[in-house]
Amino acid sequence: MVRCMTRALLERPAISGGHERVAASGISFAGVAVRRADRLVLSIPTLHFDARRIGVIGDNGSGKSTLLRLINGLLLPSSGQVLVAGLETARHRKELPAHVGFVFQNPDHQLIFPTVGEEIAFGLTERGMPARQARQQALALLEQHGCTGWADRNVNELSGGQKQLVCILAVLATDPSILLMDEPFSSLDLPTRLTLSRKIMSLPQQIIMASHDLELLARFDRVIWLDAGQIRADGSAAEVLRAYRTHAVVAAEADLVTA
């Protein structure tokens, strides 16, 4: 009986969360495809990101990172259109950082300055703020998030969790309306993950996070499940995560049978 119910669930059409509306603001995909050589990596006919907390799940290689990079313009679609805050990413790539912040999976790939204060102030000076004012704003941000005294610390002396927090604060310093996060907790221990997840859930920005941390995503407003570059399910966290867990159990059982 359990196997029959599991198979029936997996054979259902993709869960619809009613998110097909395309608006002039926010984030929307229309006819988007990404190809590498002769391989179709991602195919999304229509998608609108209209919830405050959106999780993106899927097996490795399903297209999660590709989707995030389309939103911040690090990657452009082979065909179709991606709009962010009314801006087409292919035409307004340089304007996207004012709206979108991106936190990498590995903080060492993001940190570029020797001290915490310099790292956080950099984005502000890049946008034309005088260095002294940027420094003051960085100090205020650190104090606001319980990191008083961090400004002159060498980033190489920080723990993995502290580095990730600095990356998040450096992005928040420029006050983007959208925060993208690509597996931000993959290398962190449980206490650090819990601490950072509480901070993230309290932020005012719209957050779109690709993650295998299903417990954290259970608290999100919406979850999108990518499978082989296509949307397998899109809806409430409870519904989509339940379907994904069932898929994982069936796949694991199949591997055991063939092993």
Secondary structure, DSSP 8 states (H G I E B T S, - for coil): -HHHHHHHHHTS-----S-----SSSEEEEEEEEEETTEEEEEEEEEEE-SSEEEEE-STTSSHHHHHHHHTTSS--SEEEEEETTEETTT-GGGGGGTEEEE-SSGGGT--SSBHHHHHHHHHHHTT--HHHHHHHHHHHHHHTT-TT-TTSBGGGS-HHHHHHHHHHHHHTT--SEEEEESTTTT--HHHHHHHHHHHHT-SSEEEEE-S-HHHHTTSSEEEEEETTEEEEEE-HHHHHHHHHHHHHHHHHHHHHH-
